[in-house]
Amino acid sequence: MSQVLKIAEQIFEDFLAGKTSRLGIAIPDCRKRETLVIVRYGGDVIMTIFDNKTKKPKFDFLMEMKRNNQQEWNKIFRRFVEIKAQLI
């Protein structure tokens, strides 16, 4: 589990540096105080909220995918990308 949290932290750091990742997605809040990072861990999807000031995770939310395969993750990932595109 700690390995996936390191991946989430890397996605967060990349987001702060203006980079994107194919491993997950980062979505900031409107106040630029927190960032939501979504990443896959086996058959689970982990949503972690990071504090932008301290750069520490504040909250983790773990969900199980219906099917543990790459196609299912691709659908979930694509939907979050679409949601992010609709936000300011």
C-alpha positions in Angstrom: 0.0 0.0 0.0 2.8 2.4 0.8 4.1 2.0 -2.8 0.8 3.3 -4.2 0.9 6.3 -1.8 4.4 7.1 -3.1 2.9 7.0 -6.7 0.1 9.3 -5.5 2.7 11.7 -3.9 4.7 11.7 -7.2 1.5 12.5 -9.2 0.8 15.4 -6.8 4.4 16.7 -7.0 4.3 16.4 -10.8 1.0 18.3 -10.8 2.5 21.1 -8.7 5.3 21.3 -11.3 2.8 21.5 -14.2 3.3 17.9 -15.4 0.7 15.2 -16.0 0.8 11.5 -15.4 -0.7 8.4 -17.1 -0.7 6.6 -13.7 -3.3 8.9 -12.2 -4.9 12.4 -12.2 -4.7 15.4 -9.9 -7.6 17.8 -9.5 -7.1 21.0 -7.5 -9.9 22.7 -5.5 -11.0 26.2 -6.4 -9.1 27.7 -3.5 -5.8 26.0 -4.5 -5.4 24.8 -1.0 -6.0 21.1 -1.6 -5.6 18.6 -4.5 -7.4 15.4 -5.1 -5.2 12.6 -6.6 -6.9 9.5 -8.1 -4.7 6.4 -8.7 -5.1 2.7 -9.2 -3.9 0.1 -6.8 -4.5 -3.4 -8.2 -8.3 -3.7 -8.2 -8.8 -0.6 -6.1 -9.1 3.1 -6.8 -7.6 5.4 -4.2 -8.5 9.0 -3.9 -6.1 11.0 -1.7 -6.5 14.6 -0.8 -3.2 16.5 -0.4 -2.7 19.8 1.4 -1.0 22.1 -1.1 0.8 24.1 1.7 2.2 21.2 3.7 2.3 18.8 0.8 1.1 16.0 3.1 -1.9 13.7 2.5 -4.9 14.7 4.6 -7.4 12.0 3.7 -7.6 8.7 1.7 -10.7 7.1 0.2 -10.5 3.6 -1.1 -12.9 2.0 -3.5 -13.0 -1.4 -5.2 -13.5 -1.6 -9.0 -16.2 -3.9 -10.3 -13.6 -5.7 -12.4 -9.9 -5.8 -11.8 -8.6 -5.1 -15.3 -6.9 -2.3 -17.3 -10.1 -1.6 -19.3 -12.1 -0.8 -16.2 -9.3 1.5 -14.9 -9.1 3.2 -18.3 -12.9 3.9 -18.1 -12.6 5.4 -14.6 -9.5 7.4 -15.5 -11.0 8.8 -18.7 -14.1 9.9 -16.7 -12.0 11.8 -14.2 -10.1 13.4 -17.1 -13.5 14.5 -18.6 -14.7 15.9 -15.2 -11.4 17.8 -14.8 -11.8 19.3 -18.3 -15.2 20.7 -17.2 -13.8 22.5 -14.2 -12.0 25.9 -13.9 
